[in-house]
Structures are given as structure tokens and as C-alpha cells.
Amino acid sequence: MNSNPQIVDSIHQYDSLCLTMFSGKGGVGKTTLACAFARRVAQLFPNENILLISTDPAHSLGDVLQIEVAEQASPLPDLPNLSVQALDAKQLLLEFKAKYGNYLELLVERGSFVEGEDLTPVWDLEWPGIDEVMGLLEIQRLLTEKAVDRIVVDMAPSGHTLNLLGIKDFLHVVLNSLELFQEKHRAIAKSFSGRYIPDEVDDFLAKLKSELAEGKRLLQDVDFTACLVVAIAEPMSLLETKRFLDNLQELEISCGGLIINKILTGKNQDLDRYSEQQNLLDSFLDISVNQSLFIVPQQITEPLGSLALDNLISQIQKVDTVAIVPRPTIQWPAKISPNFSDFINEGKQLILIGGKGGVGKTTVAAAIGWALASYYPDKNIRLISIDPAHSLGDAFGKKLGHEPTQLTANLSGQEIDAKTILEQFRNDYLWELAEMMSGEGSEPGAIKIAYTPEAWRQLVAQALPGIDEMLSLITVMDLLDSKQQDLIILDTAPTGHLLRFLEMPSALAEWLAWIFKLWMKYQNVLGRIDFMGRLRKLRQQVVQAQKKLQDPNHTEFIGVIQAEAAILAEQIRLTESLAKMHVSQRYIVHNRYSQEIELDDNLFVNKTIIRLPILPRSVESQDRIIGAAKLLF
């Protein structure tokens, strides 16, 4: 490999940025590099105020920095001009409601048949996607108010990063809808008095419109903002990175460069992995034609704490060419006890695979599916990915989509497409809900109202961030209820968004309960008995889904880890959260296990640790899945 010897100069191209975002596939080292980069910027510009924040609901800033990270920004002990903060979506929502809630309630009241007092409960419900909405608004506020000089953002994994960056368009439509609500009020006021005098709501809308426009401008300003994409030299990371770059281009967000982490510096370390890395680095060069490509060497120990992070950032190297290395002879590891039990014989119908991004959830999910399909040729088994940044097809070396694809005679694979199921959900429920909320009837002779029906249609036409978790849950439960599949194995999103998925039954049940209360009060005006019957059936299905998720005879949760401090810390938090949610967990898979690193027995008490050894790299994707299946059972 030929590297630029002027290491420091190569990364100086980012010194002029005011907003630097780090994203990529889960588990590639985004948090580590964001922390190291933020420390470097703070050292270079001691007179500037730098803020390092995380928008990931399951952030690891504290694990990497080896300090306590809270919702309030606090300076690092050794770098007082660098503050660290984990955004608390719920707290930000409370502050947002305190600041703007009166205006929003008044606007929605003006745009519907509902009295203001009936709207109060909706502000206390759990909103899907609130993490993304509040995160983007807070970053925008910090930038537009010039609260800090520079912001470094540790983003959620790529699928949810794209959700966040796409919110600017979602919020623009919401603002247009609110404008229509206000336009109705203006028209009514003018019809009574002959003229309209702007009120405080007009000022609020003008201010919000200006702030959103400025936030969008800053996000798309290549001199101000860049997203640095972090990856590792593995096939699934390469494929996800390519898709991510294409999506950034569609969003008109500048990609500042690619950073390929954990690169071996010589073939003597591990010829199998070194050969794969060199070949994949060559492919990364091909997809980064217009961006700089950097590598970060594999560290002997995890880069945790200030000294290790400062040492790490100094090792970044710019790459221009790569030397290809021949593949070595393949050697498969031996099986290690204990192994998984027979899930089908136990009557399990749903298996969820979860953990921090990049730990190998997709590989484990695929291997479990392959093994059980082989043992039970008479059972229909389906693998489903509900991660917005799907990798299930990558694991098999095949293209999967929203419609299921047969992988074997009785094993199928599916990558849930949020856009497809949202369109179906709109047709089934949302269009009529929008009509109902506007107060307009569809029956002959029903009242026709100006402005508001169009506003509500605009609102429900949008893909509310987080709705993919809700609709994925409904889709999975439909499959189980219809008995189309004997077993479903879910490859889930990384921890923070997995928890949101598991919380969705409670949230959706609360939203539907609020709608029922509104309908009960206004049913003489609304009618729509058939529609409310369908919503009641949906709520019953959601309540039943929650019972099934909490039934250990029905649902099995399997955590996946690797022996790294940040990963273990996150899994401990996830295990505690699952216990509070009454979701059963018996197993944890220690992926990429080696005898040199054994886990502390006290970390996961009463959990069976399944050890999946390091798999050979220089094999086809599906062969790796088949090999893993033989090692797990």
C-alpha cells in the first residue's frame, strides 16, 4: 500500500468546516473517530468553542471518552473548549413544547374540528422518530444562534442518519400544512371584519420558516458542512457505504471523504483478513472518485480515553493506490459448546437478533435461519430485515427487496421497505384519518372545507421518521397471525432503534386511544363508524403484538456482542432495558470469539454465552453463512 507520508496535512482539509458529521454502517468506529476528530479540532483552535454531540439514541460517547456524558453539555477536563453532550430527545421535546406548544395547538385547532383542550393529550404521547426530529432541530438551533463555533456530530448508523438528514423536507411540508391552517383562519377573520391583522402565530410561522430555510442552507453548504463516512474493509460495509454515498448525493449533503477503519498494516498479522482488506480497499477507491480516502490502522488495544484517541487521529493516512494480495488457504474453526437449543421444537415463532451496530447481527440471523431451515424442511422460515440500512441480501450475496425471495425451498428473505408499507398504511387508514381530522365528510351532501383537507393530506403523505418501526411491527405480526410462516427471524436495527421498535406497541396503542376519545366526543358530527371499527381492530392487533413480544413461549431475543468495551457496555444497557420491557433473553452470541479474550462471567448473569469463532474471510458470502450455521447448533 502506498500512503501519503504527510499525515497531518491530509486531514487539514476539514479544518474550515463548522459542522462535521460522522456516519456509516454500525460498528465501524464512528463514535471513536468523531471523538478523536473533535479533540484534534479543539487542540488546533483553543480559542473556539467546540461541541461534540451524539444523535444516536444508544450513544457510546462516554464509553469511548471514558467520562460521564450527560444531556447537558459539559467540558472535557483536559480540553475546556471542547464540550460533550448526548442529545436527550424527550427533554428537547419538552423544551420545544414549552417554547412553541401554544402556537402549534392553536394552529391545529384552527385546522381541524377539534377544540384546543382536546389536543393537549397528543403532546404527551410518544412520537415515532422524535429522536431524529429533535436532533436536527437542536443542531440547527446551535448553528443559527451561533451558540458554538463548531459542531462534531456522532450520528446514528447510516439508515437512521439518512432519516435525520431527510427531515428537513418533512418539516418543510409540515410547515406548509400549518400555513394552510393559518390561511383558513385568515380567510375566516377577513370575511367577518373585511381585513386581516397578522397575529403572533403569523410571527411564529415566519420565524420557523426562516430557521428551517437557514438550517437547510447550512446543511447543503459544502464550505460549512460535510459528512465523513466511516467504514471497515468488509464486504457488507462496502455495499452499505456505496448506497449511503448515493443517498447523500440525492439529499445534496456533501461527503467530505471516506475513512476506512481497522486496517491491518502487514500480512503477517492475519493473511486471510489482510488479503480481503487490500482487495476491498481497492473497491473503496473506485467508489470514492470525488472524495479523499483515508485509512486508520488496526490498534493493538481499543482506543479509549484522551491519550489513545489523540494517538489514533495522528495515524490517519491518505490512500491513493493499493497492492492486491492473493487469497490464502481457507481454514474453518472448530465448534465450541454450548450451542443453541431447538427453537422450533420449543414452539418459538419469532426470534429477534439485536445489539450494537456492526457486531454481526445479520450474519447470526442468517445463520440461525439457514440452520433451522435445513433441520426442518417441512417448516416455512423467513428472515426479515427491519434495519433501514439493510444488509441481509449482502450477507447472502443476493439482492433482496420488499417482496420475499426464496433462498432455499423453505427459507425466504425479505428487506422491509418503509415506503411500500407506508403507502399501504395510508390507503388503509391515513387518508381517511386526514379527512376526519379536517372535519370534511365524504358522504353525499357532507360539508366541504377550504384549506384544511389539503393540509391534512399533505401531512399524512409524509414518511414520519420512525414510522418504519411501527409499520414493520404490523407487517411481521400480520405474517404470524396469518400462519404464512412457522418462524420469523428479525435482523433488527442497532440498539437505540431496536428499543424504539419494541416500544412501538405501547405508543401506537396510546395514539389510537386518543383518536377514539376524539371520535367519542364528536361522533355525531363525524360518523365513520366503519373506519373506527377498523382502527379498533388495529389497536387490538397492536395490543396482541405486545403480549406476543413479552411471551417467552412465543418470542426469543438473542443479543450479539464482540469483546470490545463499548460494545459490552451497550449490551449490558440493552439487557437491562429488555428486562424492564419483559422481553425474554436467554442467549448472547459472542461473535468473532478467540481464546485469547474470555468474557467476565459476571457481565451477563443467567445468560448462556454462545461462542461463534472468527470465520474465514476469503470465502463467498453464503458459504460464510453456512459455516456459521454449523458452528451455532
For each residue, the residues with C-beta under 8 A, 3 or more apart:
1: 278 281 295 319 321 322 323
2: 319 320 321 322 323
3: 295 317 318 319 320
4: 7 9 10 317 318 319 320
5:
6: 9 10
7: 4 10 11 314 315 316 317 318
8: 11 12 314
9: 4 6 12
10: 4 6 7 13 292 294 316 317 318
11: 7 8 14 40 294 313 316
12: 8 9 15
13: 10 256 257 292
14: 11 17 20 37 226 228 256 257
15: 12 41 44
16: 223
17: 14 20 150 223 224 225 226 256
18: 143 149 150 151 218 224 225
19: 139 143 150 151 153 218 219 224 225 226
20: 14 17 37 41 150 151 152 153 225 226 228 256
21: 152 153 155 161 225 226 227 228
22: 30 31 33 34 37 152 153 154 155 227 228 230
23: 30 155 156 157 158 161 227 228 229 230 244
24: 28 30 157 158 229 230 231 237 240 241 244
25: 28 157 158 231 232 236 237 240 241 244 357 358 389 391
26: 157 158 356 357 358 359 389 494
27: 232 356 357 358 359 567
28: 24 25 230 231 232 237 261 262 357 358
29: 32 33 230 232 261 262 296
30: 22 23 24 33 34 154 155 157 230
31: 22 34 35 54 56 59 60 61 63 64 154 566
32: 29 35 36 64 261 303 309 312 566
33: 22 29 30 36 37 228 230 259 261 296 312 313
34: 22 30 31 37 38 52 152 153 154
35: 31 32 38 39 52 61 64 65 154 309
36: 32 33 39 40 303 309 310 312 313
37: 14 20 22 33 34 40 41 152 228 313
38: 34 35 41 42 50 52 82 84 152
39: 35 36 42 43 76 79 82 306 309 310 313
40: 11 36 37 43 44 310 313
41: 15 20 37 38 44 45 50 82 150 152
42: 38 39 45 46 48 50 76 79 81 82
43: 39 40 46 79 310
44: 15 40 41
45: 41 42 48 50 81 149 150
46: 42 43 81
47: 81
48: 42 45 81 149 150
49: 81 83 148 149 150
50: 38 41 42 45 81 82 83 148 149 150 151 152
51: 73 82 83 84 85 142 147 148 150 151 152
52: 34 35 38 61 82 83 84 85 151 152 153 154
53: 73 84 85 86 87 139 151 152 153 154
54: 31 59 60 61 69 85 86 87 153 154 155
55: 87 131 132 135 139 153 154 155 156 164
56: 31 59 60 154 155 156 157 160 494 496
57: 89 131 156 495 496 497 499 500
58: 356 494 495 496 499 570 573 574
59: 31 54 56 62 69 86 154 496
60: 31 54 56 63 64 356 566 569 570
61: 31 35 52 54 64 65 69 84 86 154
62: 59 65 66 67 68 69 86
63: 31 60 66 304 565 566 569 570
64: 31 32 35 60 61 303 304 309 566
65: 35 61 62 69 76 84 304 305 306 309
66: 62 63 304 305 306
67: 62 76 77 84
68: 62
69: 54 59 61 62 65 74 84 85 86
70: 74 85 86
71: 85 86 87 88 91
72: 85
73: 51 53 83 84 85
74: 69 70 83 84 85
75: 79 80 81 82 83 84
76: 39 42 65 67 79 80 82 83 84 306
77: 67 80
78: 306
79: 39 42 43 75 76 82 306
80: 75 76 77
81: 42 45 46 47 48 49 50 75
82: 38 39 41 42 50 51 52 75 76 79
83: 49 50 51 52 73 74 75 76 148
84: 38 51 52 53 61 65 67 69 73 74 75 76
85: 51 52 53 54 69 70 71 72 73 74
86: 53 54 59 61 62 69 70 71
87: 53 54 55 71 92 131 134 135 138
88: 71 91 92
89: 57 92 93 130 131 133 134 135
90: 93 94 130
91: 71 88 94 95
92: 87 88 89 95 96 134 135 137 138
93: 89 90 96 97 127 130 134
94: 90 91 97 98
95: 91 92 98 99
96: 92 93 99 100 101 134 137
97: 93 94 100 101 123
98: 94 95 101
99: 95 96
100: 96 97 103 104 204 208
101: 96 97 98 104 105 123
102: 105 106
103: 100 106 107 200 201 204
104: 100 101 107 108 178
105: 101 102 108 109 116 119 120 123
106: 102 103 109 110 116 201
107: 103 104 110 111 178 181 182 201
108: 104 105 111 112 114 119 181
109: 105 106 112 114 115 116 119
110: 106 107 181 182 184 185
111: 107 108 177 178 180 181 184 438 451 452 455 456
112: 108 109 437 438 439 452 456
113: 437 438 439 522 525 526
114: 108 109 118 119 437 518 522
115: 109 118 119
116: 105 106 109 119 120
117: 120
118: 114 115 121 517 518 521
119: 105 108 109 114 115 116 122 123
120: 105 116 117 123 124
121: 118 124 125 514 517
122: 119 125 514
123: 97 101 105 119 120
124: 120 121
125: 121 122 507 510 511 514
126: 130 503 506 507 510
127: 93 130 133 466 507
128: 464 465 466 467 469 470 500 504 507
129: 132 133 163 167 464 465 466 467
130: 89 90 93 126 127 133 134 466
131: 55 57 87 89 134 135 156 465 466 496 500
132: 55 129 135 136 160 163 164 167 465 466
133: 89 127 129 130 136 137 167 171 465
134: 87 89 92 93 96 130 131 137 138
135: 55 87 89 92 131 132 138 139 164
136: 132 133 139 140 164 165 167 168 171 215
137: 92 96 133 134 140 141
138: 87 92 134 135 141 142
139: 19 53 55 135 136 142 143 151 153 215
140: 136 137 143 144 211 212 214 215 218
141: 137 138 144 145 147 211
142: 51 138 139 145 147 148 151
143: 18 19 139 140 146 151 215 218
144: 140 141 211 214 215 218
145: 141 142
146: 143 149
147: 51 141 142
148: 49 50 51 83 142 151
149: 18 45 48 49 50 146
150: 17 18 19 20 41 45 48 49 50 51
151: 18 19 20 50 51 52 53 139 142 143 148
152: 20 21 22 34 37 38 41 50 51 52 53
153: 19 20 21 22 34 52 53 54 55 139
154: 22 30 31 34 35 52 53 54 55 56 59 61
155: 21 22 23 30 54 55 56 160 161 164 227
156: 23 55 56 57 131 160 161 164 494 496 497
157: 23 24 25 26 30 56 160 161 357 387 389 493 494
158: 23 24 25 26 161 162 229 240 241 243 244 389
159: 162 163 387 388 389 390 493
160: 56 132 155 156 157 163 164 388 389 493 497
161: 21 23 155 156 157 158 164 165 227 244
162: 158 159 165 166 244 247 248 251 388 389
163: 129 132 159 160 166 167 388 465 466
164: 55 132 135 136 155 156 160 161 167 465
165: 136 161 162 168 219 248 251 253
166: 162 163 169 170 251 465
167: 129 132 133 136 163 164 170 171 465
168: 136 165 171 172 212 215 216 219
169: 166 172 173
170: 166 167 173 174 462 463 464 465
171: 133 136 167 168 174 175 212
172: 168 169 175 176 212 216
173: 169 170 176 177 458 459 461 462
174: 170 171 177 178 459 462
175: 171 172 178 179 205 208 209 212
176: 172 173 179 180 455 458
177: 111 173 174 180 181 455 456 458 459
178: 104 107 111 174 175 181 182 205 455
179: 175 176 182 183 205
180: 111 176 177 183 184 451 452 454 455 458
181: 107 108 110 111 177 178 184 185 451 452 455
182: 107 110 178 179 185 186 201 202 205
183: 179 180 186 187 451
184: 110 111 180 181 187 188 449 450 451 452
185: 110 181 182 188 189 201
186: 182 183 189 190 196
187: 183 184 190 191 450 451
188: 184 185 191 192
189: 185 186 192 193 196 197
190: 186 187 193 194 195 196
191: 187 188
192: 188 189
193: 189 190 196
194: 190
195: 190
196: 186 189 190 193
197: 189
198: 202 203
199: 202 203
200: 103 203 204
201: 103 106 107 182 185 204 205
202: 182 198 199 205 206
203: 198 199 200 206 207
204: 100 103 200 201 207 208
205: 175 178 179 182 201 202 208 209
206: 202 203 209 210
207: 203 204 210 211
208: 100 175 204 205 211 212
209: 175 205 206 212 213
210: 206 207 213 214
211: 140 141 144 207 208 214 215
212: 140 168 171 172 175 208 209 215 216
213: 209 210 216 217
214: 140 144 210 211 217 218
215: 136 139 140 143 144 168 211 212 218 219
216: 168 172 212 213 219 220
217: 213 214 220 221
218: 18 19 140 143 144 214 215 221 224 225
219: 19 165 168 215 216 225 253
220: 216 217 225 252 253 254
221: 217 218 224 225
222: 225 226 254
223: 16 17
224: 17 18 19 218 221
225: 17 18 19 20 21 218 219 220 221 222 253 254
226: 14 17 19 20 21 222 254 255 256 257
227: 21 22 23 155 161 248 253 254 255 256
228: 14 20 21 22 23 33 37 255 256 257 258 259
229: 23 24 158 241 244 245 248 255 257 258 259
230: 22 23 24 28 29 30 33 258 259 261
231: 24 25 28 237 238 240 241 258 259 260 261 284
232: 25 27 28 29 237 260 261 262 358
233: 237 238 260 262 263 276 277 278 280 281 284
234: 237 238 276 280 617
235: 238 239 280 394 621
236: 25 239 240 362 391 394 395
237: 24 25 28 231 232 233 234 240 241 358
238: 231 233 234 235 241 242 280 283 284 287
239: 235 236 242 243 391 394
240: 24 25 158 231 236 237 243 244 389 391 394
241: 24 25 158 229 231 237 238 244 245 258 284 287
242: 238 239 245 246 287
243: 158 239 240 246 247 389
244: 23 24 25 158 161 162 229 240 241 247 248 389
245: 229 241 242 248 249 255 287 288
246: 242 243 249 250
247: 162 243 244 250 251
248: 162 165 227 229 244 245 251 253 254 255
249: 245 246 252 255
250: 246 247
251: 162 165 166 247 248
252: 220 249
253: 165 219 220 225 227 248
254: 220 222 225 226 227 248
255: 226 227 228 229 245 248 249 258 291
256: 13 14 17 20 226 227 228 291 292
257: 13 14 226 228 229 288 291 292 293 294
258: 228 229 230 231 241 255 284 287 288 291 292 293 294
259: 33 228 229 230 231 294 295 296 316
260: 231 232 233 263 281 284 293 294 295 296 319
261: 28 29 32 33 230 231 232 295 296
262: 28 29 232 233 296 297 298 299
263: 233 260 277 281 295 296 297 298
264: 267 269 270 273 274 277 297 298
265: 269 297 298
266: 269 274
267: 264 270 271 274 275 325
268: 271
269: 264 265 266 273 274 298
270: 264 267 273 274
271: 267 268 274 275 325 328
272: 275 276 327 328 330 616 617 618
273: 264 269 270 276 277 617
274: 264 266 267 269 270 271 277 278 325
275: 267 271 272 278 279 325 326 327 328 617 618
276: 233 234 272 273 279 280 327 617 618
277: 233 263 264 273 274 280 281
278: 1 233 274 275 281 282 322 323 324 325
279: 275 276 282 283 324 325
280: 233 234 235 238 276 277 283 284
281: 1 233 260 263 277 278 284 285 293 295 319 322
282: 278 279 285 286 322 324
283: 238 279 280 286 287
284: 231 233 238 241 258 260 280 281 287 288 293
285: 281 282 288 293 319 320 321 322
286: 282 283 289
287: 238 241 242 245 258 283 284
288: 245 257 258 284 285 291 292 293
289: 286
290:
291: 255 256 257 258 288
292: 10 13 256 257 258 288 318
293: 257 258 260 281 284 285 288 318 319 320
294: 10 11 257 258 259 260 316 317 318 319
295: 1 3 259 260 261 263 281 316 317 319
296: 29 33 259 260 261 262 263 312 315 316 317
297: 262 263 264 265 315 317
298: 262 263 264 265 269
299: 262 302 303 308 312
300:
301: 308
302: 299 308 564 565 566
303: 32 36 64 299 308 309 311 312
304: 63 64 65 66 308 309 565 566
305: 65 66 308 309
306: 39 65 66 76 78 79 309 310
307: 310 311
308: 299 301 302 303 304 305 311 312
309: 32 35 36 39 64 65 303 304 305 306 312 313
310: 36 39 40 43 306 307 313 314
311: 303 307 308 314 315
312: 32 33 36 296 299 303 308 309 315 316
313: 11 33 36 37 39 40 309 310 316
314: 7 8 310 311
315: 7 296 297 311 312
316: 7 10 11 259 294 295 296 312 313
317: 3 4 7 10 294 295 296 297
318: 3 4 7 10 292 293 294
319: 1 2 3 4 260 281 285 293 294 295 322
320: 2 3 4 285 293
321: 1 2 285
322: 1 2 278 281 282 285 319
323: 1 2 278
324: 278 279 282
325: 267 271 274 275 278 279
326: 275
327: 272 275 276 618
328: 271 272 275 618
329:
330: 272 616 618 619
331: 616
332: 615 616 627
333: 613 614 615 631
334: 613
335: 339 630 631
336: 593 611 613 631
337:
338: 608 609 610
339: 335 610 632 633
340: 343 368 371 587 610 632 633
341: 345 346
342: 345 346 375
343: 340 346 348 351 368 372 487 556
344: 347 348 372 375 376 379 486 487
345: 341 342
346: 341 342 343 553
347: 344 553 554
348: 343 344 351 487 553 554 555 556
349: 480 486 487 488 548 554 555
350: 476 480 487 488 490 548 549 554 555 556
351: 343 348 365 368 487 488 489 490 555 556 557 558
352: 490 492 498 555 556 557 558
353: 361 362 364 365 368 489 490 491 492 558 560
354: 361 492 495 498 557 558 559 560 574
355: 359 361 494 495 559 560 561 567 570 571 574
356: 26 27 58 60 359 494 495 561 566 567 570 571
357: 25 26 27 28 157 494 495
358: 25 26 27 28 232 237
359: 26 27 355 356 560 561 562 567 591
360: 363 364 560 562 589 591 592 612
361: 353 354 355 364 365 491 492 560
362: 236 353 365 366 385 391 392 394 395 491
363: 360 366 367 395 591 615 624 625 628
364: 353 360 361 367 368 558 560 589 591 612 628 632
365: 351 353 361 362 368 369 383 392 489 490 491
366: 362 363 369 370 383 392 395 396 491 625 628
367: 363 364 370 371 625 628 629 631 632
368: 340 343 351 353 364 365 371 372 489 558 629 632
369: 365 366 372 373 381 382 383 411 413 489
370: 366 367 373 374 407 408 411 625 626 629
371: 340 367 368 374 375 629 630 632 633
372: 343 344 368 369 375 376 379 381 487
373: 369 370 376 377 379 381 408 410 411
374: 370 371 377 408 629
375: 342 344 371 372 633
376: 344 372 373 379 381 410 486
377: 373 374 409 410
378: 410
379: 344 372 373 376 410 486 487
380: 410 412 484 485 486 487
381: 369 372 373 376 410 411 412 485 486 487 488 489
382: 369 404 411 412 413 414 479 485 487 488 489
383: 365 366 369 392 407 411 412 413 414 489 491
384: 392 413 414 415 416 472 476 488 489 490 491
385: 362 390 391 392 400 413 414 415 416 490 491
386: 416 468 469 472 476 490 491 492 493 501
387: 157 159 390 391 491 492 493 494 497
388: 159 160 162 163 418 468 493
389: 25 26 157 158 159 160 162 240 243 244
390: 159 385 387 393 394 400 415
391: 25 236 239 240 362 385 387 394 395 491
392: 362 365 366 383 384 385 395 396 400 413 414 415 491
393: 390 396 398 399 400 413 415
394: 235 236 239 240 362 390 391 397 621
395: 236 362 363 366 391 392 621 624 625
396: 366 392 393 400 407 413 621 622 625
397: 394 620 621 622
398: 393 405 407 413 622
399: 393
400: 385 390 392 393 396 405 413 414 415
401: 405 414 415 417
402: 414 415 416 417 420 421
403: 414
404: 382 412 413 414
405: 398 400 401 412 413 414
406: 409 411 412
407: 370 383 396 398 411 412 413
408: 370 373 374 411
409: 377 406
410: 373 376 377 378 379 380 381
411: 369 370 373 381 382 383 406 407 408
412: 380 381 382 383 404 405 406 407
413: 369 382 383 384 385 392 393 396 398 400 404 405 407
414: 382 383 384 385 392 400 401 402 403 404 405
415: 384 385 390 392 393 400 401 402
416: 384 385 386 402 421 468 471 472 475
417: 401 402 420 421
418: 388 421 422 463 467 468 471 472
419: 422 423 463
420: 402 417 423 424
421: 402 416 417 418 424 425 468 471 472 474 475
422: 418 419 425 426 463 467 468 471
423: 419 420 426 427
424: 420 421 427 428
425: 421 422 428 429 430 467 471 474
426: 422 423 429 430 431 460 461
427: 423 424 430 431
428: 424 425 534
429: 425 426 432 433 534 535 538
430: 425 426 427 433 434 460
431: 426 427 434 435 457 460
432: 429 435 436 442 528 531
433: 429 430 436 437 460 515 531
434: 430 431 437 438 453 456 457 459 460
435: 431 432 438 440 441 442 453 456
436: 432 433 439 519 526 528 531
437: 112 113 114 433 434 456
438: 111 112 113 434 435 449 452 453 455 456
439: 112 113 436 447 449 452 525
440: 435 446 447 448 449 452 453
441: 435 446 447 526 527
442: 432 435 446
443: 446 527
444:
445:
446: 440 441 442 443
447: 439 440 441
448: 440
449: 184 438 439 440 452 453
450: 184 187
451: 111 180 181 183 184 187 454 455
452: 111 112 180 181 184 438 439 440 449 455 456
453: 434 435 438 440 449 456 457
454: 180 451 457 458
455: 111 176 177 178 180 181 438 451 452 458 459
456: 111 112 177 434 435 437 438 452 453 459 460
457: 431 434 453 454 460 461
458: 173 176 177 180 454 455 461 462
459: 173 174 177 434 455 456 462
460: 426 430 431 433 434 456 457
461: 173 426 457 458
462: 170 173 174 458 459
463: 170 418 419 422 467 468
464: 128 129 170 467
465: 128 129 131 132 133 163 164 166 167 170
466: 127 128 129 130 131 132 163 469 470 500
467: 128 129 418 422 425 463 464 470 471
468: 386 388 416 418 421 422 463 471 472
469: 128 386 466 472 473 493 497 500 501 504
470: 128 466 467 473 474 504 507 508
471: 416 418 421 422 425 467 468 474 475
472: 384 386 416 418 421 468 469 475 476 501
473: 469 470 476 477 501 504 505 542 545
474: 421 425 470 471 477 478 538 541 542 545
475: 416 421 471 472 478 479
476: 350 384 386 472 473 479 480 488 490
477: 473 474 480 481 541 544 545 548
478: 474 475 481 482
479: 382 475 476 482 484 485 488
480: 349 350 476 477 483 485 488 548
481: 477 478 541
482: 478 479
483: 480
484: 380 479
485: 380 381 382 479 480 488
486: 344 349 376 379 380 381
487: 343 344 348 349 350 351 372 379 380 381 382
488: 349 350 351 381 382 384 476 479 480 485
489: 351 353 365 368 369 381 382 383 384
490: 350 351 352 353 365 384 385 386 476
491: 353 361 362 365 366 383 384 385 386 387 391 392
492: 352 353 354 361 386 387 497 498 501
493: 157 159 160 386 387 388 469 496 497 498 501
494: 26 56 58 156 157 355 356 357 387 497 498
495: 57 58 354 355 356 357 498 499 570 573 574
496: 56 57 58 59 131 156 493 499 500
497: 57 156 160 387 469 492 493 494 500 501
498: 352 354 492 493 494 495 501 502 574
499: 57 58 495 496 502 503 574 577 581
500: 57 128 131 466 469 496 497 503 504
501: 386 469 472 473 492 493 497 498 504
502: 498 499 549 578 581 583
503: 126 499 500 506 507 581
504: 128 469 470 473 500 501 507 508
505: 473 508 509 542 543 545 546 549
506: 126 503 509 510 546
507: 125 126 127 128 470 503 504 510 511
508: 470 504 505 511 512 539 542
509: 505 506 512 513 539 542 543 546
510: 125 126 506 507 513 514
511: 125 507 508 514 515
512: 508 509 515 516 535 536 538 539 542
513: 509 510 516 517 539
514: 121 122 125 510 511 517 518
515: 433 511 512 518 519 535
516: 512 513 519 520 532 535 536 539
517: 118 121 513 514 520 521
518: 114 118 514 515 521 522
519: 436 515 516 522 523 526 528 532
520: 516 517 523
521: 118 517 518
522: 113 114 518 519 525 526
523: 519 520 526 527 529
524:
525: 113 439 522
526: 113 436 441 519 522 523
527: 441 443 523
528: 432 436 519 531 532
529: 523 532 533
530: 533 534
531: 432 433 436 528 534 535
532: 516 519 528 529 535 536
533: 529 530 536 537
534: 428 429 530 531 537 538
535: 429 512 515 516 531 532 538 539
536: 512 516 532 533 539 540
537: 533 534 540 541
538: 429 474 512 534 535 541 542
539: 508 509 512 513 516 535 536 542 543
540: 536 537 543 544
541: 474 477 481 537 538 544 545
542: 473 474 505 508 509 512 538 539 545 546
543: 505 509 539 540 546 547
544: 477 540 541 547 548
545: 473 474 477 505 541 542 548 549
546: 505 506 509 542 543 549 550
547: 543 544 550 551
548: 349 350 477 480 544 545 551 554 555
549: 350 502 505 545 546 555 583
550: 546 547 555 581 582 583 584
551: 547 548 554 555 584
552: 555 556 584
553: 346 347 348
554: 347 348 349 350 548 551
555: 348 349 350 351 352 548 549 550 551 552 583 584
556: 343 348 350 351 352 552 584 586 587
557: 351 352 354 578 583 584 585
558: 351 352 353 354 364 368 585 587 588 589
559: 354 355 571 574 575 585 587 588 589 607
560: 353 354 355 359 360 361 364 588 589 591
561: 355 356 359 567 568 571 588 589 590 591
562: 359 360 567 590 591 592
563: 567 568 590 592 593 597 599
564: 302 567 568
565: 63 302 304 568 569
566: 31 32 60 63 64 302 304 356 569 570
567: 27 355 356 359 561 562 563 564 570 571
568: 561 563 564 565 571 572 599 603
569: 60 63 565 566 572 573
570: 58 60 63 355 356 495 566 567 573 574
571: 355 356 559 561 567 568 574 575 588 604
572: 568 569 575 576 603 604
573: 58 495 569 570 576 577
574: 58 354 355 495 498 499 559 570 571 577 578
575: 559 571 572 578 579 585 588 604 607
576: 572 573 579 580
577: 499 573 574 580 581
578: 502 557 574 575 581 583 585
579: 575 576 582 583 585
580: 576 577
581: 499 502 503 550 577 578
582: 550 579
583: 502 549 550 555 557 578 579
584: 550 551 552 555 556 557
585: 557 558 559 575 578 579 588 607
586: 556 607 608
587: 340 556 558 559 607 608 609 610
588: 558 559 560 561 571 575 585 604 607 608 609 610
589: 360 364 558 559 560 561 609 610 611 612 632
590: 561 562 563 593 599 609 610 611 612
591: 359 360 363 364 560 561 562 612
592: 360 562 563 612 613 614
593: 336 563 590 597 611 612 613 614
594: 597 613 614
595: 598
596:
597: 563 593 594
598: 595
599: 563 568 590 603 604 609
600: 603
601: 605
602: 605
603: 568 572 599 600
604: 571 572 575 588 599 607 609
605: 601 602
606:
607: 559 575 585 586 587 588 604
608: 338 586 587 588
609: 338 587 588 589 590 599 604
610: 338 339 340 587 588 589 590 632
611: 336 589 590 593
612: 360 364 589 590 591 592 593 615 628 631 632
613: 333 334 336 592 593 594 631
614: 333 592 593 594
615: 332 333 363 612 619 624 627 628
616: 272 330 331 332 619 624 627
617: 234 272 273 275 276
618: 272 275 276 327 328 330
619: 330 615 616 623 624 627
620: 397 623 624
621: 235 394 395 396 397 624 625
622: 396 397 398 625 626
623: 619 620 626 627
624: 363 395 615 616 619 620 621 627 628
625: 363 366 367 370 395 396 621 622 628 629
626: 370 622 623 629 630
627: 332 615 616 619 623 624 630 631
628: 363 364 366 367 612 615 624 625 631 632
629: 367 368 370 371 374 625 626 632 633
630: 335 371 626 627 633
631: 333 335 336 367 612 613 627 628
632: 339 340 364 367 368 371 589 610 612 628 629
633: 339 340 371 375 629 630
